[in-house]
Amino acid sequence: MSSLIYSHPSIYQLLMRVIYAGGYAARYRALSELIPDGAEVFEACAGDAYLYQHYLRPRSIQYRAGEFNETFVAHARARGIDMQRFDLRQDPVPQADVVLIHASLYQFMPEHRQIVDRLLAAARQTLIISEPVRNLSSSRWALIRCVARRSADPGSGHKAQRFDEHSLDEFVTSHYAERVRQRLLIPGGRELIYCLEGRAR
Ligand SMILES: C[S@@+](CC[C@H](N)C(=O)[O-])C[C@H]1O[C@@H](n2cnc3c(N)ncnc32)[C@H](O)[C@@H]1O
């Protein structure tokens, strides 16, 4: 059983709008600006595919997505989106010009390095990692911290670990420094984006 936030794409969207408030659109706009027209994109852990539906679809971008949650997959497919049921822990990552993982890498901690290696191996041009670095689950209030940590189970268990700006910088620079092409914080500073040069040719 997944947490309430993952029970339906509309509930997910509503709660994300509440959590991100004014920064909700900024996170998608920042990602969209990093993806060139005409690119072939694979998004891992795509959730409600909001980025594609509202930012990429109107452009000439070939989009495919993989997602663990069957409700999200069915919802996307009913809207004509090429989303497959996919478990990033074990399924092969399809090659694409741009591979994207958005607000999802923390779910694979402490095995996130293997995940990034596999995503990089699939990216012909760029791997975009965008990760929340200011999280309710690291709130100074114990109650908020506890609720947030127990509210993000996609159906594979609660994910207690999160990045902050320092730990994400440290992870990327210690393993992928030579591949970093861009580093930017979204307006408001809630998410940190890294663009890494892909390894697929
Ligand atoms: C916080 S949401 C992010 C969704 C979307 N990328 C966004 O930024 O709005 C995390 C997503 O990762 C998916 N997920 C969790 N574990 C996964 C796995 N092992 N393989 C594929 N997707 C997974 C969840 O079902 C959920 O939709």
The ligand as a Gaussian input file, in Angstrom:
#p B3LYP/6-31G(d) Opt

LIG

0 1
 C        8.156000      12.438000      -5.287000
 S        7.559000      11.540000      -6.681000
 C        8.259000      12.471000      -8.020000
 C        7.398000      12.407000      -9.234000
 C        7.799000      13.352000     -10.368000
 N        9.120000      13.016000     -10.879000
 C        7.752000      14.783000      -9.901000
 O        8.805000      15.391000      -9.690000
 O        6.653000      15.312000      -9.666000
 C        8.510000      10.047000      -6.687000
 C        8.021000       9.046000      -7.729000
 O        8.938000       7.948000      -7.809000
 C        8.188000       6.748000      -8.026000
 N        9.021000       5.580000      -7.640000
 C        9.346000       5.181000      -6.394000
 N       10.128000       4.089000      -6.407000
 C       10.307000       3.778000      -7.729000
 C       11.010000       2.738000      -8.411000
 N       11.690000       1.788000      -7.721000
 N       10.998000       2.717000      -9.752000
 C       10.306000       3.655000     -10.464000
 N        9.600000       4.677000      -9.868000
 C        9.600000       4.737000      -8.515000
 C        6.983000       6.965000      -7.120000
 O        5.922000       6.092000      -7.441000
 C        6.668000       8.438000      -7.378000
 O        5.787000       8.612000      -8.451000

